[in-house]
Amino acid sequence: MRKRILVVDDDHELRSLIQALLEEEAYEVETAIDGVDAFEHLDHQWNAYDVILLDLTMPRLNGLQFLQKIQEHDPTLLRSIIALSANEEALQQSAGMGIGNTLSKPFDLDVLLALVGGVRGGSEK
């Protein structure tokens, strides 16, 4: 079965680029514009995605706030998240919250693909 990926980023162009890249690699991809939208995707399906690519700096519910809510609900989901940000402090904070995979923007698309391929996410048993 193909990996299911949720791309959460408020930058439409970057979100579309990542989605196209991942779909070319045969991943099943859905997108969300911010943390609130991402939670709507997760609604009652906490293990629906193998990987969540999460921008840390977004309006409404930012990535760090999203991570706090995930920690409260099901901390095991943190292993499926790859945090993305141009803000090094935000990346360090996410690492302190248990995120093992972080990428500083701008990032190399090959590095992103390698990280996505290596994550053992929430729906894999």
C-alpha positions as CSV (number, residue, x, y, z in Angstrom):
1,M,0.0,0.0,0.0
2,R,1.2,3.5,-0.8
3,K,2.2,5.9,1.9
4,R,-0.4,8.5,2.7
5,I,1.0,12.0,3.3
6,L,-0.5,15.2,4.6
7,V,1.3,18.4,3.6
8,V,0.5,21.3,5.9
9,D,1.8,24.7,4.7
10,D,0.3,28.1,4.2
11,D,2.5,28.8,1.1
12,H,0.4,27.7,-1.8
13,E,3.3,27.4,-4.3
14,L,5.4,25.3,-2.0
15,R,2.5,23.1,-0.9
16,S,1.7,22.5,-4.6
17,L,5.4,21.8,-5.5
18,I,5.7,19.3,-2.6
19,Q,2.4,17.6,-3.6
20,A,3.4,17.3,-7.2
21,L,6.9,15.9,-6.3
22,L,5.4,13.3,-3.9
23,E,2.7,12.3,-6.3
24,E,5.4,11.7,-9.0
25,E,7.0,9.3,-6.5
26,A,3.6,7.4,-6.2
27,Y,2.6,8.7,-2.8
28,E,-1.0,9.5,-1.9
29,V,-1.0,13.2,-0.9
30,E,-3.5,15.5,0.7
31,T,-2.9,19.1,1.7
32,A,-3.9,21.5,4.4
33,I,-3.4,25.3,4.6
34,D,-2.7,25.5,8.4
35,G,-3.0,23.6,11.6
36,V,-6.8,24.1,11.9
37,D,-7.3,22.6,8.4
38,A,-4.9,19.8,9.2
39,F,-7.0,18.8,12.3
40,E,-10.0,18.7,10.1
41,H,-8.2,16.2,7.9
42,L,-7.3,14.2,11.0
43,D,-10.8,14.3,12.5
44,H,-11.4,10.8,14.0
45,Q,-8.7,9.4,11.8
46,W,-5.6,10.0,13.8
47,N,-3.6,7.2,12.1
48,A,-4.8,8.0,8.6
49,Y,-1.4,9.4,7.4
50,D,2.0,7.8,7.4
51,V,3.8,11.1,7.2
52,I,2.8,14.7,8.0
53,L,5.0,17.4,6.5
54,L,4.4,20.3,8.9
55,D,5.3,24.0,8.3
56,L,5.9,25.5,11.7
57,T,5.1,29.1,10.9
58,M,1.5,29.5,9.7
59,P,-1.5,31.7,10.6
60,R,-4.4,30.6,12.8
61,L,-2.9,27.4,14.4
62,N,0.9,27.3,13.7
63,G,3.0,24.1,13.6
64,L,4.2,24.3,17.2
65,Q,0.6,24.7,18.5
66,F,-0.4,21.8,16.3
67,L,2.4,19.7,17.8
68,Q,1.2,20.6,21.3
69,K,-2.3,19.4,20.5
70,I,-0.9,16.2,19.0
71,Q,1.2,15.6,22.2
72,E,-2.0,15.9,24.2
73,H,-4.0,13.6,22.0
74,D,-1.6,10.9,20.9
75,P,2.2,11.5,21.3
76,T,3.0,8.4,19.2
77,L,1.9,10.5,16.1
78,L,5.0,12.7,16.6
79,R,7.1,10.0,15.0
80,S,5.3,10.6,11.6
81,I,5.9,14.3,11.5
82,I,8.6,16.1,9.5
83,A,8.8,19.8,10.7
84,L,9.7,22.4,8.0
85,S,10.7,26.0,8.8
86,A,13.0,28.9,7.9
87,N,13.0,29.7,11.6
88,E,15.8,27.8,13.4
89,E,14.4,28.5,16.8
90,A,11.0,26.9,15.8
91,L,12.9,23.9,14.5
92,Q,14.8,23.5,17.8
93,Q,11.5,23.8,19.7
94,S,9.9,21.1,17.6
95,A,12.9,18.9,18.2
96,G,12.5,19.5,21.9
97,M,8.8,18.3,21.6
98,G,10.0,15.0,20.2
99,I,10.2,15.6,16.4
100,G,13.1,13.7,15.1
101,N,13.0,14.9,11.5
102,T,13.3,18.6,10.7
103,L,14.2,20.5,7.5
104,S,15.3,24.1,7.3
105,K,13.7,26.1,4.5
106,P,14.7,26.3,1.7
107,F,15.5,22.6,1.5
108,D,16.8,20.2,-1.1
109,L,13.9,18.2,-2.6
110,D,16.0,15.0,-2.7
111,V,16.6,15.4,1.1
112,L,12.8,15.7,1.6
113,L,12.2,12.6,-0.4
114,A,14.8,10.7,1.6
115,L,13.2,11.7,4.9
116,V,9.7,10.9,3.7
117,G,10.9,7.5,2.5
118,G,12.5,6.8,5.9
119,V,9.6,7.8,8.2
120,R,7.6,4.9,9.7
121,G,4.4,6.7,10.3
122,G,1.1,6.4,12.2
123,S,-0.8,3.9,9.9
124,E,2.0,1.4,9.6
125,K,1.7,-1.4,12.0
